[in-house]
Amino acid sequence: MTAPPRRVTQRDIARMAGVSQATVSLVLNNRTDAEVRIAPETRDRVLRVIAETGYAADPVARRLASRFNRIIGVFTYEPAFPSGSRDFFHPFLLGIEEYAERVGCDLLLFTSAPVVDGRRRIFHHDNRLRLADGCILLGREIPGAELQRLNGDGYPYVAVGRRDDAGGPVPYVGADYASAVARLVEAALRHGHRRLTYVGMGSTAESSQDRRQGFGAAASTTESARQVSAAPGAADATLDDLLADGSTAAFVEDFATAVALEAAARRRGLTVPGDLSIVTLGDPTVPVPTDVVFTGFRIPREEMGRQSVEVLTGVIDGSAGGLQQRLLPCELVEGSTLDTPEPAVDRR
């Protein structure tokens, strides 16, 4: 199937006309007041490129143009740029930038917030959220008290990831972890697994809650379905626990823990998936070198970023039509780490 042609953007028009994107925006919005001076030949050149490309301004950009600054804030509760987190935030930011450019908005990354107890806080003595028309919130865990205050203040925002109510419902764009995990459990059951273990990290974040809920609901009819927490760097202890229980499939919340668990099994001469199937419940949040293609799912991070801007612009200009809470499907990965278990033996 041939991919649909890429949408022409204001950035493309600016490049082809040899002008700035701001100039294209001024021409599109027919700005002719005394404070804005565009040479007639420049205006004609921009209009000619627009006509040649068949460019049509996005209706969201039209609605935002006359009433707002068209500045979207991005607030990250963890630092966005350290090497250890780049794989986690980067796809979100790509999607956010792509849709913001499409609707002619600039992005403002709030980086001056102080760190309290190891985490940034929105509200402090120099809160500058009002510089932006609205804000996108990124973070593995977002304090409910801050969401409650945003709700109370009526400030336009959207959280990336499902969030519990906080003094009222929270607008968000998240991933449907519960359904993705349930589908993987069903795949394990089809392979004949009856003793399943969910290996978590002890997190209370909504994303972890959703994964555990999906596992519990889908595995409720099996011979044994339990949930344990793995300490960082304790792959051998986790493996001992799985073998002692007779588990044949481990559903591992953290990708790095899954990699360490597979390596620990291999060191003992065990096979994955013969002796133990390992299923991962999401992409790496930090770079983890491995040659193994794990069975699991991919989180639609770029699309979550794009749709978070779409939802936020609707909240800002009043076209959202009510509370927006979206859960996007995750893509299953058919790796090499889930198969029919071998006959039970003492694998310790």
Solvent accessible surface area in square Angstrom, and as a share of the most:
residue,aa,sasa,rsa
1,M,241,1.08
2,T,126,0.73
3,A,81,0.63
4,P,116,0.73
5,P,128,0.81
6,R,174,0.63
7,R,102,0.37
8,V,45,0.26
9,T,17,0.10
10,Q,7,0.03
11,R,128,0.47
12,D,13,0.07
13,I,0,0.00
14,A,7,0.05
15,R,162,0.59
16,M,88,0.39
17,A,4,0.03
18,G,64,0.61
19,V,30,0.17
20,S,61,0.40
21,Q,59,0.26
22,A,67,0.52
23,T,25,0.15
24,V,0,0.00
25,S,14,0.09
26,L,45,0.22
27,V,9,0.05
28,L,28,0.14
29,N,49,0.25
30,N,109,0.56
31,R,100,0.37
32,T,99,0.58
33,D,63,0.33
34,A,79,0.61
35,E,163,0.73
36,V,25,0.14
37,R,209,0.76
38,I,31,0.16
39,A,44,0.34
40,P,99,0.62
41,E,111,0.50
42,T,25,0.15
43,R,45,0.16
44,D,80,0.41
45,R,82,0.30
46,V,0,0.00
47,L,84,0.42
48,R,128,0.47
49,V,13,0.08
50,I,24,0.12
51,A,81,0.63
52,E,128,0.57
53,T,46,0.26
54,G,61,0.58
55,Y,24,0.09
56,A,71,0.55
57,A,21,0.17
58,D,3,0.01
59,P,84,0.53
60,V,17,0.10
61,A,6,0.04
62,R,119,0.44
63,R,93,0.34
64,L,2,0.01
65,A,26,0.20
66,S,101,0.65
67,R,153,0.56
68,F,57,0.24
69,N,101,0.52
70,R,42,0.15
71,I,52,0.26
72,I,1,0.01
73,G,0,0.00
74,V,4,0.02
75,F,3,0.01
76,T,0,0.00
77,Y,2,0.01
78,E,28,0.13
79,P,70,0.44
80,A,7,0.05
81,F,147,0.61
82,P,60,0.38
83,S,74,0.48
84,G,37,0.35
85,S,17,0.11
86,R,120,0.44
87,D,55,0.28
88,F,21,0.09
89,F,0,0.00
90,H,102,0.45
91,P,31,0.20
92,F,10,0.04
93,L,41,0.20
94,L,72,0.36
95,G,0,0.00
96,I,0,0.00
97,E,81,0.36
98,E,93,0.42
99,Y,16,0.06
100,A,1,0.01
101,E,18,0.08
102,R,88,0.32
103,V,0,0.00
104,G,14,0.13
105,C,11,0.07
106,D,101,0.52
107,L,66,0.33
108,L,59,0.29
109,L,54,0.27
110,F,20,0.08
111,T,78,0.45
112,S,62,0.40
113,A,10,0.08
114,P,49,0.31
115,V,98,0.56
116,V,69,0.39
117,D,139,0.72
118,G,74,0.71
119,R,59,0.22
120,R,34,0.12
121,R,59,0.21
122,I,4,0.02
123,F,38,0.16
124,H,45,0.20
125,H,183,0.82
126,D,64,0.33
127,N,54,0.28
128,R,114,0.41
129,L,11,0.06
130,R,161,0.59
131,L,96,0.48
132,A,5,0.04
133,D,24,0.12
134,G,0,0.00
135,C,1,0.00
136,I,0,0.00
137,L,0,0.00
138,L,2,0.01
139,G,5,0.05
140,R,86,0.31
141,E,63,0.28
142,I,15,0.07
143,P,31,0.19
144,G,41,0.40
145,A,78,0.60
146,E,12,0.05
147,L,3,0.02
148,Q,101,0.45
149,R,133,0.49
150,L,2,0.01
151,N,42,0.21
152,G,69,0.66
153,D,75,0.39
154,G,59,0.57
155,Y,10,0.04
156,P,30,0.19
157,Y,7,0.03
158,V,0,0.00
159,A,0,0.00
160,V,7,0.04
161,G,12,0.12
162,R,56,0.20
163,R,14,0.05
164,D,64,0.33
165,D,102,0.53
166,A,8,0.06
167,G,63,0.60
168,G,27,0.26
169,P,69,0.44
170,V,0,0.00
171,P,16,0.10
172,Y,18,0.07
173,V,0,0.00
174,G,0,0.00
175,A,2,0.01
176,D,36,0.19
177,Y,23,0.09
178,A,23,0.18
179,S,54,0.35
180,A,2,0.01
181,V,0,0.00
182,A,22,0.17
183,R,108,0.40
184,L,4,0.02
185,V,0,0.00
186,E,78,0.35
187,A,17,0.13
188,A,0,0.00
189,L,39,0.19
190,R,186,0.68
191,H,66,0.29
192,G,36,0.34
193,H,1,0.00
194,R,113,0.41
195,R,70,0.26
196,L,0,0.00
197,T,0,0.00
198,Y,1,0.00
199,V,0,0.00
200,G,4,0.04
201,M,62,0.28
202,G,54,0.51
203,S,32,0.20
204,T,99,0.57
205,A,8,0.06
206,E,23,0.10
207,S,36,0.23
208,S,5,0.03
209,Q,66,0.29
210,D,19,0.10
211,R,21,0.08
212,R,65,0.24
213,Q,109,0.49
214,G,3,0.02
215,F,2,0.01
216,G,32,0.31
217,A,65,0.50
218,A,21,0.16
219,A,0,0.00
220,S,83,0.54
221,T,123,0.71
222,T,20,0.12
223,E,123,0.55
224,S,21,0.14
225,A,45,0.35
226,R,61,0.22
227,Q,86,0.38
228,V,37,0.21
229,S,82,0.53
230,A,7,0.05
231,A,62,0.48
232,P,117,0.74
233,G,90,0.87
234,A,30,0.23
235,A,14,0.11
236,D,63,0.33
237,A,63,0.49
238,T,11,0.07
239,L,0,0.00
240,D,65,0.34
241,D,56,0.29
242,L,0,0.00
243,L,12,0.06
244,A,69,0.53
245,D,36,0.19
246,G,25,0.24
247,S,0,0.00
248,T,29,0.17
249,A,0,0.00
250,A,0,0.00
251,F,0,0.00
252,V,0,0.00
253,E,22,0.10
254,D,39,0.20
255,F,30,0.12
256,A,35,0.27
257,T,17,0.10
258,A,0,0.00
259,V,22,0.13
260,A,41,0.32
261,L,0,0.00
262,E,16,0.07
263,A,25,0.20
264,A,0,0.00
265,A,0,0.00
266,R,143,0.52
267,R,160,0.58
268,R,87,0.32
269,G,64,0.61
270,L,25,0.12
271,T,72,0.42
272,V,33,0.19
273,P,29,0.18
274,G,15,0.14
275,D,22,0.12
276,L,0,0.00
277,S,0,0.00
278,I,0,0.00
279,V,0,0.00
280,T,4,0.03
281,L,0,0.00
282,G,5,0.05
283,D,34,0.18
284,P,41,0.26
285,T,41,0.24
286,V,59,0.34
287,P,63,0.39
288,V,32,0.19
289,P,124,0.78
290,T,51,0.29
291,D,148,0.77
292,V,40,0.23
293,V,90,0.52
294,F,10,0.04
295,T,11,0.06
296,G,1,0.01
297,F,5,0.02
298,R,117,0.43
299,I,17,0.09
300,P,32,0.20
301,R,15,0.05
302,E,67,0.30
303,E,59,0.26
304,M,4,0.02
305,G,0,0.00
306,R,56,0.21
307,Q,33,0.15
308,S,0,0.00
309,V,0,0.00
310,E,64,0.29
311,V,3,0.02
312,L,0,0.00
313,T,1,0.01
314,G,8,0.07
315,V,52,0.30
316,I,16,0.08
317,D,11,0.06
318,G,64,0.62
319,S,58,0.37
320,A,26,0.20
321,G,77,0.74
322,G,52,0.50
323,L,91,0.45
324,Q,41,0.18
325,Q,75,0.33
326,R,69,0.25
327,L,78,0.39
328,L,18,0.09
329,P,105,0.66
330,C,7,0.04
331,E,106,0.48
332,L,51,0.26
333,V,24,0.14
334,E,168,0.75
335,G,23,0.22
336,S,71,0.46
337,T,3,0.01
338,L,20,0.10
339,D,66,0.34
340,T,79,0.46
341,P,31,0.19
342,E,95,0.42
343,P,118,0.74
344,A,103,0.80
345,V,102,0.58
346,D,111,0.58
347,R,33,0.12
348,R,182,0.67
